[in-house]
Amino acid sequence: MTSSTAVPEAPPRMARPGFWRDRQLVMVLTRRELAGRYRGSLLGYFWAVATPLLMLGVYTLVFGVVLPARWPTAPHEGGMAGFALRLLTGMLLHGFLAEAVARAPLVVVSQPNYVTKVVFPLEVLGWVDVLTAAFHTAVGLVLLVLVNAIWGGGLSLTQLAFPLVVLPLVPAVLGLVWILAALGVYVRDLAQAVGPLLMMLMFLGPVFYPRSAMPAALQGWLLLNPVTVPIEQARRVLFEHAWPDWGMLSLYTLASFALFFAGRRVFHLLRTGFADVL
């Protein structure tokens, strides 16, 4: 790597592959991505806090005042606040998926110099994409727990399991990002198709309603949505004060890591042709 490039030099290859090997590079690029996103804005990083609070305010106004609604499985629990918080839970977790996956087809295409002019571990770009989205989601989820403690159902021991039910979503999203990033080099239309697909996943998942509200014949199909299990289990530990369904969560975690390794494999198989296409 020449001294003229702005990309930090990748650390030497070690025996341990993947994130651990390139962790310093991933952190540097993630911080740079976040700093670039807020550079020049008046509020800066405070937007990461303001956005979920604004979302919560809008949901409360619309679904609590304009269109009064109650959660189907808990019509008398939590009232206006309970509905808004349940809705925010779904939107935050789907938002993590949407933010990372929407950018995925252009992750490699937008950085041709990393492919053609320097020796660079391209899988790092997927990590940066996911960790950038994870930063915003983590801020929103912390605010969700705090607001629920003050305004919603309060605190309970079951909320200690909250990180365990949301973290398995990360390897699943990273696997999807790697697959879409690799395919996006060869199929440029993929960047246009991802937006409508994410919209479908939002409405065909328990974001605005519980899975039990769907016809019984369709409820099983909703489990194919990557955010279904994390959203359901997050609501379970936060608002129902119940421990997660450990069996369901274990199966989801296994499927998530299977998607992670499949995505990494696909990326490494297809990256050999990146330079020829770009």
C-alpha positions as CSV (number, residue, x, y, z in Angstrom):
1,M,0.0,0.0,0.0
2,T,1.5,3.4,-1.0
3,S,1.7,6.3,1.4
4,S,-0.6,8.4,-0.8
5,T,-3.7,6.4,-0.1
6,A,-6.0,7.4,2.7
7,V,-6.8,3.9,3.7
8,P,-5.0,2.7,6.9
9,E,-2.6,-0.1,6.2
10,A,-4.1,-3.5,7.0
11,P,-2.4,-5.3,9.9
12,P,-0.3,-8.3,9.0
13,R,-2.1,-11.6,8.3
14,M,-2.3,-13.8,11.4
15,A,-3.4,-17.3,12.0
16,R,-6.8,-16.2,13.1
17,P,-9.0,-15.3,10.1
18,G,-11.7,-12.7,9.7
19,F,-12.7,-10.0,12.2
20,W,-10.1,-10.8,14.8
21,R,-7.3,-10.5,12.3
22,D,-8.5,-7.2,10.9
23,R,-10.2,-5.8,14.0
24,Q,-8.1,-2.6,14.2
25,L,-8.8,-1.8,10.5
26,V,-12.5,-2.5,11.0
27,M,-12.6,-0.1,14.0
28,V,-10.7,2.6,12.2
29,L,-13.0,2.5,9.1
30,T,-16.1,2.3,11.3
31,R,-15.2,5.4,13.2
32,R,-14.3,7.1,9.9
33,E,-17.7,6.1,8.4
34,L,-19.6,7.4,11.5
35,A,-17.6,10.6,11.6
36,G,-18.1,11.2,7.9
37,R,-21.9,10.7,8.2
38,Y,-22.2,13.4,10.9
39,R,-19.5,15.7,9.7
40,G,-20.9,19.3,9.2
41,S,-24.2,18.6,10.9
42,L,-25.2,20.9,13.7
43,L,-26.2,18.2,16.2
44,G,-23.5,15.7,15.2
45,Y,-23.7,12.3,17.0
46,F,-26.8,13.6,19.0
47,W,-28.8,12.6,15.9
48,A,-28.3,9.0,16.9
49,V,-30.2,9.8,20.1
50,A,-32.7,12.2,18.6
51,T,-33.9,9.9,15.8
52,P,-35.4,7.1,17.9
53,L,-36.9,9.7,20.3
54,L,-38.6,11.4,17.4
55,M,-39.8,8.1,16.1
56,L,-41.3,7.3,19.5
57,G,-43.0,10.7,19.7
58,V,-44.5,10.2,16.2
59,Y,-45.7,6.7,16.9
60,T,-47.3,7.9,20.2
61,L,-49.0,10.8,18.5
62,V,-50.3,8.8,15.5
63,F,-51.3,5.5,17.1
64,G,-52.2,6.9,20.5
65,V,-54.0,10.1,19.7
66,V,-54.9,10.3,16.0
67,L,-55.6,6.6,15.4
68,P,-56.0,5.1,18.8
69,A,-54.7,1.5,18.8
70,R,-53.9,-1.3,21.2
71,W,-51.5,-4.2,20.7
72,P,-53.7,-7.2,19.8
73,T,-52.1,-9.6,22.3
74,A,-52.1,-7.0,25.1
75,P,-55.2,-4.8,24.6
76,H,-55.2,-3.6,28.2
77,E,-51.5,-3.6,29.0
78,G,-49.4,-0.4,28.7
79,G,-52.0,1.6,26.8
80,M,-50.7,4.3,24.4
81,A,-47.1,3.9,25.7
82,G,-47.2,0.1,25.4
83,F,-48.2,0.2,21.8
84,A,-45.7,2.9,20.8
85,L,-42.8,1.0,22.6
86,R,-43.8,-2.3,20.9
87,L,-43.8,-0.6,17.6
88,L,-40.5,1.1,18.2
89,T,-38.9,-2.3,19.1
90,G,-39.9,-3.7,15.7
91,M,-38.8,-0.6,13.8
92,L,-35.4,-0.5,15.5
93,L,-34.6,-4.1,14.7
94,H,-35.9,-3.9,11.2
95,G,-34.1,-0.6,10.8
96,F,-30.8,-2.4,11.6
97,L,-31.4,-4.9,8.9
98,A,-32.6,-2.2,6.4
99,E,-29.7,0.2,7.0
100,A,-27.0,-2.5,6.5
101,V,-28.7,-4.4,3.7
102,A,-29.7,-1.4,1.7
103,R,-26.1,-0.3,1.4
104,A,-24.8,-3.8,0.8
105,P,-24.9,-4.1,-3.0
106,L,-22.7,-1.0,-3.3
107,V,-20.3,-1.8,-0.5
108,V,-17.6,-3.1,-2.9
109,V,-18.7,-1.2,-6.1
110,S,-18.3,2.1,-4.4
111,Q,-14.7,1.3,-3.4
112,P,-13.1,0.2,-6.7
113,N,-9.6,1.4,-5.5
114,Y,-9.7,-1.2,-2.7
115,V,-10.2,-3.9,-5.4
116,T,-7.8,-2.8,-8.1
117,K,-5.1,-0.7,-6.6
118,V,-4.3,-1.9,-3.2
119,V,-4.0,-5.2,-1.3
120,F,-7.1,-4.9,1.0
121,P,-9.2,-7.5,2.9
122,L,-12.5,-6.7,1.2
123,E,-14.6,-8.7,3.7
124,V,-13.8,-5.8,6.1
125,L,-16.2,-3.6,4.2
126,G,-19.1,-5.8,5.3
127,W,-18.1,-5.5,8.9
128,V,-17.9,-1.7,8.6
129,D,-21.4,-1.6,7.0
130,V,-22.9,-3.8,9.8
131,L,-21.1,-2.1,12.7
132,T,-22.1,1.3,11.5
133,A,-25.8,0.2,11.4
134,A,-25.3,-1.5,14.8
135,F,-24.1,1.7,16.4
136,H,-27.4,3.5,15.6
137,T,-29.5,0.5,16.6
138,A,-27.7,0.1,19.9
139,V,-28.3,3.7,20.8
140,G,-32.0,3.3,20.0
141,L,-32.3,0.0,22.0
142,V,-30.7,1.6,25.0
143,L,-33.2,4.4,24.8
144,L,-36.0,1.9,24.4
145,V,-35.1,0.1,27.6
146,L,-34.7,3.4,29.5
147,V,-38.0,4.8,28.3
148,N,-39.8,1.5,29.0
149,A,-38.4,1.5,32.5
150,I,-39.7,5.1,33.1
151,W,-42.8,5.3,31.0
152,G,-43.7,1.7,30.1
153,G,-43.7,-1.6,31.9
154,G,-40.8,-0.9,34.2
155,L,-37.8,-3.1,34.8
156,S,-37.6,-6.9,35.4
157,L,-35.0,-9.6,35.7
158,T,-36.0,-11.0,32.3
159,Q,-34.6,-7.9,30.6
160,L,-31.1,-9.2,31.4
161,A,-31.6,-11.5,28.5
162,F,-32.3,-8.6,26.1
163,P,-28.8,-8.6,24.6
164,L,-29.0,-12.4,24.1
165,V,-32.2,-12.1,21.9
166,V,-30.9,-9.2,19.7
167,L,-27.3,-10.2,19.2
168,P,-28.0,-13.3,17.0
169,L,-29.4,-10.9,14.4
170,V,-25.9,-9.5,13.8
171,P,-24.3,-12.6,12.1
172,A,-27.4,-13.1,10.0
173,V,-27.3,-9.6,8.7
174,L,-23.6,-9.8,8.1
175,G,-24.0,-12.9,6.1
176,L,-26.7,-11.2,3.9
177,V,-24.5,-8.2,3.5
178,W,-21.6,-10.3,2.2
179,I,-23.8,-12.1,-0.3
180,L,-25.4,-8.9,-1.6
181,A,-22.1,-7.1,-1.7
182,A,-20.5,-9.9,-3.8
183,L,-23.6,-10.2,-6.1
184,G,-23.8,-6.4,-6.4
185,V,-20.5,-6.3,-8.3
186,Y,-21.9,-8.5,-11.0
187,V,-25.6,-7.5,-11.0
188,R,-25.9,-3.8,-10.7
189,D,-29.8,-3.9,-10.7
190,L,-29.6,-5.5,-7.3
191,A,-29.1,-2.1,-5.6
192,Q,-32.5,-1.0,-7.0
193,A,-34.3,-4.3,-6.0
194,V,-33.2,-4.3,-2.4
195,G,-35.3,-1.3,-1.3
196,P,-38.7,-3.0,-2.3
197,L,-37.5,-6.3,-0.8
198,L,-36.8,-4.6,2.5
199,M,-40.2,-2.9,2.4
200,M,-41.8,-6.4,1.9
201,L,-39.8,-7.7,4.9
202,M,-41.1,-4.9,7.1
203,F,-44.7,-5.6,6.3
204,L,-44.3,-9.4,6.2
205,G,-42.8,-9.5,9.7
206,P,-44.0,-8.7,13.2
207,V,-43.1,-5.0,13.0
208,F,-46.5,-3.5,13.1
209,Y,-48.4,-6.5,14.5
210,P,-47.7,-9.8,16.3
211,R,-47.2,-12.9,14.3
212,S,-50.3,-14.4,15.9
213,A,-52.4,-11.7,14.0
214,M,-51.6,-13.5,10.8
215,P,-53.6,-16.5,9.5
216,A,-52.4,-19.7,11.1
217,A,-51.3,-21.0,7.7
218,L,-48.9,-18.1,7.2
219,Q,-47.5,-17.7,10.7
220,G,-44.7,-20.3,10.1
221,W,-43.6,-18.5,6.9
222,L,-43.0,-15.3,8.8
223,L,-40.2,-17.2,10.6
224,L,-38.2,-16.9,7.4
225,N,-37.9,-13.2,7.9
226,P,-34.6,-12.6,9.7
227,V,-36.1,-10.1,12.1
228,T,-39.1,-12.1,13.3
229,V,-37.5,-14.1,16.1
230,P,-35.4,-11.2,17.5
231,I,-38.5,-8.9,17.5
232,E,-40.8,-11.4,19.1
233,Q,-38.3,-12.4,21.8
234,A,-37.3,-8.8,22.5
235,R,-40.9,-7.9,23.1
236,R,-41.3,-11.0,25.3
237,V,-38.5,-10.0,27.7
238,L,-39.2,-6.3,27.7
239,F,-43.0,-6.1,27.9
240,E,-44.2,-9.5,29.0
241,H,-41.5,-9.9,31.7
242,A,-41.0,-13.5,30.5
243,W,-37.7,-15.3,29.7
244,P,-37.0,-16.0,26.0
245,D,-38.2,-19.1,24.3
246,W,-34.7,-20.7,24.6
247,G,-35.5,-23.4,22.1
248,M,-36.6,-21.0,19.4
249,L,-33.7,-18.7,20.2
250,S,-31.2,-21.5,19.9
251,L,-32.5,-22.6,16.5
252,Y,-32.5,-19.0,15.3
253,T,-28.9,-18.6,16.5
254,L,-27.8,-21.7,14.6
255,A,-29.5,-20.5,11.5
256,S,-28.0,-17.1,11.9
257,F,-24.4,-18.4,12.1
258,A,-25.1,-20.8,9.2
259,L,-26.1,-17.7,7.1
260,F,-23.0,-15.9,8.4
261,F,-20.6,-18.7,7.2
262,A,-22.6,-19.2,3.9
263,G,-22.3,-15.4,3.2
264,R,-18.6,-15.4,4.0
265,R,-18.1,-18.4,1.7
266,V,-20.0,-16.8,-1.2
267,F,-18.1,-13.6,-0.8
268,H,-14.7,-15.3,-1.0
269,L,-15.8,-17.4,-4.0
270,L,-17.0,-14.4,-6.0
271,R,-14.3,-11.9,-5.0
272,T,-11.8,-13.5,-7.4
273,G,-13.7,-11.8,-10.3
274,F,-14.1,-8.4,-8.7
275,A,-11.1,-6.8,-10.3
276,D,-12.1,-8.0,-13.8
277,V,-15.6,-6.4,-13.5
278,L,-14.5,-3.2,-11.8
